[in-house]
Structure formats: structure tokens, C-alpha cells
Amino acid sequence: MDQQKNSLPVSPVSKSEWAIHSLNIQGTFFERWCQDAVKKSRWDIVSTNYPVEFPPHNGPFVGEQSALDIYAQLKKTTIQLTLLIECKKNNPEFIDWVFFPHSNTKRHKHFTGSLIQKAPTQDGYKNWNTTSSLSPMISLEWIPTSDAWETRGKYSDYKKGDKTKTSNTAITQAAHQVALATKAIFQQELKAADLLSHKKADMQPIPAHQIFIPTIVTTAKLFLCKFNSQDIDEKTGEIPFSKATLEEQPYLLYEYPLPAHFHSTPADEIDVLKTGNKDFGTRMDILVVNSSKLSEFLALLENGNA
């Protein structure tokens, strides 16, 4: 049965098969598979195809709108993990996603996510003070990358002239979608935490920390391009074939440069300006996962934080 499920026909023939083929490429079937994989884990799905907007609309001014594929949460003793997933079926012409190591070799290997902290007050009520920040998840290490391209994978199957074609459209679109959703849902959760606190309601104990984890799950194979910059020819800007290698990875960390309207303003802007950190709030860590390793990835997150 499994063999029959995985052996897709080489090419559709009938009208119905062509329709299913088109839908396969579109990705809805893949989204449903991802949903089922999350449901089988310890994560609770809050919503699917969750509508989001950022920045939030203000009178006649409307923010950018989209929908998040999977919105899931895992509550632990002191931490609530909020997993925001964009499911991305790879372009049939570009089956491999190649990532480059982060240009800053001293960059830490920990994922840095948006964090909401809830500190109980001392006024006799079950309420709390809410703060937000960026915080690294120090219990797990990932391979940090900062550039990515999509490649054909089997170049020998293509005609001369098409062999060197690359793209980064799917990666960029997926990163943009999940960044938009993360910004929007973070603002919603921060506002909700403030409202519930001010209600002074008799509530069940809540996790003191809520971490938001933007994630892309893709059918594309993930590769890390390893090389030494000193091997790049200064005249051509190219590197010899023997001096670069592609190593397949199950998942990695992609530092996505955010569009300007997604940038964050620090709570203490003067202090950040004094440090000279011009990158603050301009980038977002996104975890990229090959779909065959999704269950393994979810288990890592489940067991990697207290």
C-alpha cells in the first residue's frame, strides 16, 4: 500500500489526472500532510490558514495581509512555545535549496526568537507585568545561514542553456509569509497578555515565557554550501568546483533580512544607538525544515526546553 502511495505516475494523462497534478504542485495536499504530522505530535494546533495583518490596520490605513498555514503551541512548565509554520512545496524545476553559512563566523548557533515575559505582581491579585524582547533559545544549536538559492538538482536532465538557471523566489516568499505572520501574531499575543493582566481575573497559572518560532517546512532538499572565501578568484568572482561542497541537512537556521516595514524599534533606542548595533530589529531567525524530518524537528523542540 505504501509503495503504491509513493509511486506517482511519470506524467498525467486524463483531465482528472492533470487537475490533481496541478493541485499537487500548488501545495494544498502538502499543507494537509503537515497538519497531520503536527497533530500526531505533542503540539496543539491553534488554527490553520489563520488570517494575519501587519502592521495592524489604523483607520483607513491597512497593513499587509496574508494567512498562516499552521499556528501551533506547546505548553510546558515555565515556557509556552508558539510554532508558526509556512508549508512550502518546492518549485518542480528547483528541487534543492542551497544555503550559505552565515557571513559572521562568530554568530552564535542558537535561534533567537521574539519573547513575551510575564512577571507576577505583588499586589495580591493574579495578574502580571508583561514585557517583550528578543531572546536566544540556548538549549539547541542550529547551523546559521544568511543566503539561500534554489537549484535544479538534476542539471543533466535539462537542455543546454537551461543548466545554470537558479531562483530564490520560493525561499523569499516563504520567509516573507512566515515573518509577516510572526510579527502579527506576536502583537496579538502581547496585547492579549496585557488585557488579561489588567482584568485581574482568577486564572490558571500561565507560562512565564512565550517564545515564537517562525518555521518553513519544505519538500525541497536542504544543502549547506561549504567553502573558504580565500579560494574565490578575485578577477572572476568564482570558485573552483573542487573548492566548494554541498552537504545535505535535515534543518537549519536562516537569518532573513526583513523588509523595512517589518523592522522593530528597540524599547531603549538611545541605548541601542550607543552600541552602534544598526542591525537591531532588521532581521529574523527562521528555522527551515525538510518535510521528511518534520517529526524529528518537532521532537527536538519539545525536548529542548524546560
Disulfide bonds with the S-S distance in Angstrom:
none
